[in-house]
């Protein structure tokens, strides 16, 4: 059973292992079949030679001198040993190799005889007795080890081409798999460069035929995702636009009504109503910002070199009314000059949301400091507040849409940090939340570059 965390082996490794296994199996099968075929043919050929030698000596009327063989000729070259016996087989009359001590085999014909000698046994042919009583009996021997060696060598030679071809086949397979892998990597690169706000289909022209169905299915999934995202974006944008006008009208009516509200409980209820309308107006503004961010990239929104210090001053100036209402002391400190290449409006939304979030979470009469400085030689912007802070376990979750920490002050929408991080990531910035050292509060740090 496959472990859930284990990964399948690479396609290249699996193909190479299977190719090696198949080629080795083919080599073994070829060598075995060749062994069987050569064993039959070589044994038959050698037996015929032994039969001819035996018949040539049996045709002679008397015992003739035999050419003496050496150990090298018998053991390693397969020379045939001729033995001449008396008619009844009781006495060896002559032998071409004295080292062969083997009695006359009965009955006549071919035999396999074991021998403790180094030849590894004998293949023996015993000629039938001649009609004349005085004629000698002929027996021919040949080393069985020599025969077996001939068969094995021929069989291995037949399997050798496959063994020699194996490295060439592996190299060819390596090149083919590398080519296919390159095509897959190109497809993966195109997927990685997709804009999450407007994913497009992948071209099938350079995709191998085997994975074309997978890419086509992926394109279909992208099309469905794109349609779903468009529906969601239209809904958010339409809802925000439809709500903006009536909310603005209600806000105007509240402003007109404020002078006519008597003091006491009515004024308290009126303040609650005004706070609710302000929250709704803020939520509508955040929804509009979210719909603009999720829309396909605007070709007219060109990236420019933005001076971060001047942008931060603009953001703080726009949020001073909110800070004044809550009595928040807002300050800015810039110890270096830094620029970021991005659309100015999108970069502004990053800092607007972070500063707005800090002002809303800071206690009334608290402080919010924006500091442009360097950390480890890299420029960063810290938005520091003296609010309650965020628990470590929740510092990533607060970037989710509509997530709000329990006990958070009213007025927020749960979208500010999500909008800020999305805008930052599109332009290579990185936001992290850190605790204040030795004090309560939170530091929202924006890394401006590597």
C-alpha positions in Angstrom: 0.0 0.0 0.0 1.4 3.4 -1.0 2.1 5.8 1.8 0.0 9.0 1.4 3.1 11.2 1.6 5.2 9.1 -0.9 5.7 10.4 -4.4 5.7 8.2 -7.5 9.0 7.6 -9.1 10.0 9.9 -11.9 8.9 8.9 -15.4 12.5 8.9 -16.6 13.6 6.6 -13.8 10.7 4.2 -14.3 11.3 3.9 -18.1 15.1 3.4 -17.6 14.5 0.6 -15.0 11.9 -1.1 -17.2 14.2 -0.8 -20.2 17.1 -2.3 -18.4 14.9 -5.1 -17.0 13.4 -5.9 -20.4 16.8 -5.9 -22.2 18.4 -8.1 -19.5 15.5 -10.5 -19.8 15.7 -10.5 -23.6 19.5 -11.2 -23.3 18.9 -14.1 -20.9 16.1 -15.6 -23.0 18.2 -15.2 -26.2 21.2 -16.8 -24.6 19.0 -19.7 -23.2 17.4 -20.3 -26.6 20.7 -20.0 -28.3 22.1 -22.5 -25.8 19.4 -25.0 -26.6 19.8 -24.6 -30.3 23.6 -24.7 -30.3 23.7 -27.6 -27.9 21.7 -29.6 -30.3 23.6 -28.7 -33.4 27.1 -28.8 -31.8 26.4 -32.1 -30.1 25.0 -33.6 -33.3 28.0 -32.3 -35.3 30.6 -33.7 -32.8 28.8 -37.0 -32.6 29.0 -37.3 -36.3 32.7 -36.6 -36.2 33.2 -39.3 -33.5 31.2 -41.8 -35.6 33.4 -41.1 -38.6 36.6 -41.4 -36.6 35.4 -44.7 -35.1 34.4 -46.2 -38.4 37.7 -45.2 -40.0 39.7 -47.1 -37.4 37.3 -50.0 -37.3 37.9 -50.6 -41.0 41.5 -51.3 -40.5 42.5 -55.0 -40.3 45.2 -54.6 -37.7 46.2 -52.3 -34.8 48.0 -49.3 -36.3 50.1 -46.8 -34.3 48.0 -43.9 -33.0 49.1 -40.3 -33.0 49.7 -39.3 -29.4 47.8 -36.2 -28.1 48.8 -33.7 -25.5 46.7 -32.6 -22.5 46.2 -29.2 -24.2 44.8 -30.8 -27.3 42.4 -33.1 -25.4 41.2 -30.7 -22.6 41.2 -27.3 -24.3 40.9 -28.1 -28.0 38.5 -31.0 -27.9 40.7 -33.5 -29.7 39.1 -37.0 -29.9 40.9 -39.7 -28.0 40.9 -43.1 -29.8 41.1 -46.3 -27.9 41.6 -49.8 -29.4 40.5 -52.8 -27.3 40.7 -56.5 -27.7 37.6 -58.1 -29.2 36.2 -59.1 -25.8 37.2 -55.7 -24.2 39.4 -57.2 -21.6 42.6 -55.4 -22.6 43.5 -51.9 -24.0 45.7 -52.4 -27.0 46.4 -48.7 -27.8 45.3 -45.2 -26.9 46.0 -41.8 -28.4 46.0 -40.2 -24.9 47.3 -42.2 -21.9 45.4 -39.9 -19.5 42.0 -41.4 -20.5 41.4 -44.3 -18.2 38.0 -45.5 -19.2 36.9 -49.1 -19.7 35.1 -50.2 -22.9 31.5 -49.1 -22.7 28.7 -51.5 -23.3 26.4 -51.7 -25.2 27.7 -50.1 -28.4 26.7 -46.5 -29.2 26.9 -43.1 -27.5 27.3 -42.8 -23.8 28.0 -40.1 -21.1 30.7 -41.2 -18.8 31.8 -39.5 -15.6 35.4 -39.1 -14.8 37.2 -37.6 -11.8 39.8 -36.1 -14.1 40.0 -32.5 -15.1 38.2 -32.9 -18.4 34.8 -32.9 -16.7 33.4 -36.1 -18.0 33.4 -37.8 -21.4 31.2 -38.1 -24.4 31.9 -41.7 -25.6 31.1 -43.6 -28.8 31.7 -47.4 -28.7 31.8 -49.1 -32.1 30.0 -52.4 -32.4 32.2 -55.5 -32.5 33.4 -56.6 -36.0 32.4 -60.0 -37.4 36.0 -61.3 -37.4 37.1 -62.4 -33.9 40.6 -60.9 -34.3 39.5 -57.4 -35.2 40.0 -54.8 -32.4 37.2 -52.9 -30.8 37.2 -49.1 -31.3 36.1 -46.5 -28.7 36.3 -42.7 -29.3 36.2 -40.2 -26.4 35.8 -36.5 -26.3 35.9 -34.0 -23.4 32.3 -33.2 -22.3 33.6 -30.0 -20.7 35.0 -28.8 -24.0 31.7 -29.4 -25.7 29.8 -27.6 -23.0 32.2 -24.7 -23.2 31.7 -24.4 -26.9 27.9 -24.3 -26.5 28.0 -21.7 -23.7 30.4 -19.4 -25.5 28.3 -19.5 -28.7 25.1 -18.8 -26.6 26.8 -15.9 -24.8 28.0 -14.4 -28.1 24.4 -14.4 -29.3 23.3 -12.4 -26.2 26.3 -10.1 -26.3 24.9 -7.7 -29.0 21.9 -7.0 -26.8 24.2 -6.3 -23.9 26.3 -3.9 -26.0 23.1 -2.3 -27.4 21.7 -1.6 -23.9 23.9 1.5 -23.2 23.0 2.9 -26.6 19.3 2.3 -26.0 19.5 3.9 -22.5 21.2 7.0 -24.0 18.5 7.2 -26.7 15.8 6.8 -24.1 17.4 9.5 -21.9 17.4 11.9 -24.8 13.8 11.2 -25.7 12.6 11.5 -22.1 14.6 14.7 -21.7 12.9 16.1 -24.7 9.5 15.2 -23.4 10.4 16.5 -20.0 11.5 19.8 -21.6 8.1 20.1 -23.2 6.4 19.4 -19.8 8.6 22.0 -18.1 7.6 24.5 -20.8 4.0 23.8 -20.1 4.7 24.1 -16.4 6.4 27.5 -17.0 3.4 28.7 -18.9 1.1 27.6 -16.0 3.4 29.4 -13.5 3.2 32.6 -15.5 -0.5 32.6 -15.6 -2.2 35.7 -14.0 -4.5 34.4 -11.3 -7.0 37.1 -12.1 -7.3 36.1 -15.8 -6.0 32.6 -16.4 -5.8 31.6 -20.1 -5.6 28.3 -21.8 -2.4 26.6 -22.7 -1.4 26.1 -26.4 -1.5 22.5 -27.6 0.9 23.0 -30.6 4.1 22.0 -28.7 2.5 19.5 -26.3 3.3 15.8 -26.9 0.4 13.8 -28.1 0.3 11.6 -25.0 -0.3 14.6 -22.6 -2.4 16.6 -25.0 -5.6 15.2 -23.3 -4.3 16.3 -19.9 -3.6 19.8 -21.1 -6.9 20.0 -22.9 -8.7 19.0 -19.7 -6.6 21.6 -17.8 -7.7 24.2 -20.3 -11.3 23.2 -19.8 -10.8 23.6 -16.0 -9.2 27.0 -16.5 -12.2 28.1 -18.7 -14.7 27.0 -16.0 -12.6 28.8 -13.3 -12.4 31.9 -15.5 -16.2 31.9 -16.0 -16.8 31.4 -12.3 -14.3 34.2 -11.4 -16.0 36.5 -13.9 -19.4 35.8 -12.3 -18.0 36.5 -8.9 -16.3 39.7 -9.9 -19.4 41.0 -11.7 -21.5 40.2 -8.6 -19.1 42.0 -6.2 -18.7 45.0 -8.5 -22.4 45.3 -9.3 -23.4 44.9 -5.6 -20.8 47.5 -4.6 -21.9 49.9 -7.3 -25.6 49.4 -6.5 -25.0 49.9 -2.8 -22.8 53.0 -3.1 -25.6 55.4 -4.3 -28.2 54.5 -1.6 -25.6 54.4 1.1 -24.3 57.8 0.0 -27.9 59.1 0.0 -28.4 57.8 3.6 -25.2 59.4 4.7 -26.3 62.7 3.3 -29.7 62.5 5.0 -27.9 61.7 8.3 -25.7 64.7 7.9 -28.8 66.9 7.2 -30.6 65.3 10.2 -27.8 65.8 12.7 -28.7 69.4 13.6 -32.3 68.4 14.4 -31.6 65.5 16.8 -32.2 66.4 20.4 -29.7 65.6 23.1 -30.1 62.6 25.2 -31.2 59.1 24.2 -32.1 60.2 20.7 -28.6 61.6 20.1 -27.1 58.3 21.4 -29.3 56.3 19.0 -28.4 58.7 16.2 -24.7 58.2 16.8 -25.2 54.4 16.6 -27.0 54.8 13.3 -24.3 57.1 11.9 -21.6 54.5 12.9 -23.5 51.7 11.2 -23.8 53.8 8.0 -20.1 54.6 8.1 -19.2 50.9 8.4 -21.5 50.2 5.5 -19.9 52.9 3.4 -16.4 51.6 4.3 -17.4 48.1 3.4 -18.8 49.2 0.0 -15.5 51.1 -0.6 -13.5 47.9 0.2 -15.7 45.8 -2.0 -15.1 48.2 -4.9 -11.3 48.0 -4.3 -11.5 44.2 -4.2 -13.4 44.1 -7.5 -10.8 46.3 -9.1 -8.0 44.1 -7.9 -9.6 40.9 -9.1 -10.4 42.3 -12.5 -8.0 41.4 -15.4 -4.9 43.5 -15.4 -5.4 47.0 -16.9 -3.1 47.6 -19.8 -3.3 51.3 -19.2 -2.1 51.0 -15.6 1.6 51.4 -16.4 4.3 50.8 -13.8 6.4 53.7 -12.8 9.2 54.4 -10.3 7.3 55.5 -7.2 9.0 57.3 -4.4 7.9 55.4 -1.3 8.4 58.3 1.2 6.2 60.7 -0.7 3.5 58.0 -1.2 3.5 57.3 2.5 3.0 61.0 3.3 0.0 61.1 0.9 -1.5 58.0 2.5 -1.1 59.5 6.0 -2.6 62.8 4.9 -5.7 61.1 3.5 -6.3 59.2 6.7 -5.7 62.0 9.1 -9.5 62.8 9.5 -10.1 59.2 10.7 -7.1 59.5 13.1 -8.4 62.8 14.4 -11.8 61.4 15.1 -10.2 58.7 17.3 -7.5 60.9 18.8 -4.7 58.8 17.2 -1.3 60.4 17.0 0.1 59.5 13.5 3.8 60.0 12.8 6.2 59.3 9.9 9.9 58.7 9.9 12.0 58.0 6.8 15.7 57.3 7.2 16.4 56.4 3.6 15.2 56.9 0.0 13.4 53.9 -1.6 11.6 53.5 -4.9 9.3 50.7 -6.2 8.3 50.1 -9.8 4.5 49.6 -9.8 1.3 51.4 -10.7 1.1 54.2 -8.1 -2.6 53.6 -7.3 -2.1 49.9 -6.5 1.0 50.7 -4.4 -1.0 53.3 -2.6 -3.8 50.8 -1.8 -1.2 48.7 0.1 -0.2 51.4 2.5 -3.8 52.9 2.7 -5.2 49.6 4.0 -2.3 48.9 6.4 -2.5 52.4 8.0 -6.3 52.4 8.0 -6.2 49.0 9.8 -3.6 50.3 12.3 -5.7 53.4 13.1 -8.9 51.3 13.6 -7.1 48.8 16.0 -5.2 51.3 18.0 -6.9 52.5 21.2 -8.4 55.9 21.3 -5.6 58.4 22.1 -3.0 55.9 20.9 -0.2 56.2 18.4 0.5 54.9 14.9 4.0 55.3 13.5 5.0 54.6 9.9 8.8 54.1 9.5 10.8 53.7 6.3 14.1 52.1 7.1 16.4 49.3 6.3 16.5 45.8 7.8 19.5 43.6 6.9 20.4 46.0 4.2 17.0 45.8 2.5 14.3 48.6 2.6 11.2 48.0 4.6 8.1 50.0 5.7 6.9 49.3 9.2 3.3 50.4 10.2 3.4 50.2 14.0 0.4 50.5 16.3 -0.1 50.1 20.1 -3.3 48.1 19.8 -4.0 44.7 21.3 -1.9 42.9 18.7 -2.7 39.5 17.1 -1.9 36.1 18.5 0.8 34.2 16.5 -1.6 31.5 15.4 -3.8 34.1 13.7 -1.3 36.2 12.0 -1.7 34.4 8.7 -5.4 33.9 8.9 -6.1 37.7 9.2 -5.0 37.9 5.5 -8.1 35.8 4.6 -11.1 37.7 3.3 -13.7 38.7 5.9 -11.8 37.1 8.7 -11.8 39.2 11.8 -10.1 38.5 15.2 -12.6 37.9 18.0 -13.1 41.1 20.1 -11.9 43.3 17.3 -13.3 46.9 17.3 -16.3 47.5 15.1 -16.0 49.4 11.8 -13.7 47.0 9.9 -14.8 44.8 7.0 -12.2 42.0 7.2 -10.9 42.9 3.7 -8.2 45.4 4.3 -5.3 43.1 4.9 -6.4 40.7 2.1 -6.5 43.6 -0.3 -3.1 44.8 0.9 -1.4 41.5 0.5 -2.9 40.8 -2.9 -1.7 44.1 -4.2 1.7 43.7 -2.7 2.3 40.2 -4.1 1.5 41.4 -7.6 4.5 43.7 -7.5 7.0 41.6 -5.7 6.4 43.0 -2.2 6.0 40.9 0.9 3.9 41.7 4.0 4.5 40.1 7.4 3.0 40.8 10.8 5.4 41.0 13.8 4.9 41.7 17.5 6.3 44.8 19.0 9.4 44.2 21.2 8.7 44.8 24.8 5.3 46.5 24.2 1.8 45.6 23.2 0.8 46.3 19.6 1.6 45.1 16.1 4.1 45.8 13.4 2.9 45.3 9.8 6.2 45.1 7.8 6.3 45.6 4.0 9.5 44.3 2.4 10.1 46.5 -0.6 12.6 44.2 -2.3 15.1 41.4 -2.0 
